[in-house]
């Protein structure tokens, strides 16, 4: 079982990296967002890769006893959101990530680039 949210965010980023996600960012939203403490944002080259990344995040966390609370966008797979409560993963095809630009929207948050 994961004992803190920063470790959960790190595990999510690693699971994304394992499926060749790129430009992985961990954003610390504690004190900024009333909804969650961390965003994990990453890009994929195709909708198939978006689904593979989402599947791996869910599988790796389930293996640690952590279940996804809510999942959105999986069928279209242009932007999949995986909600784990205090950590939320956003998995994008690149052009949609650029369009929505969550990094700019949440620009006050501390951002760390994940290097798997």
Secondary structure, DSSP 8 states (H G I E B T S, - for coil): ---SHHHHHHHHHHHHHHTT-EEEEEEE-TTT-SS-SEEEEEEESSHHHHHHHHHHHHHHHHHTT---SEEESTTT-SEEEEE-SSEEEEEEEHHHHHHH-HHHHTTTSEEEE---
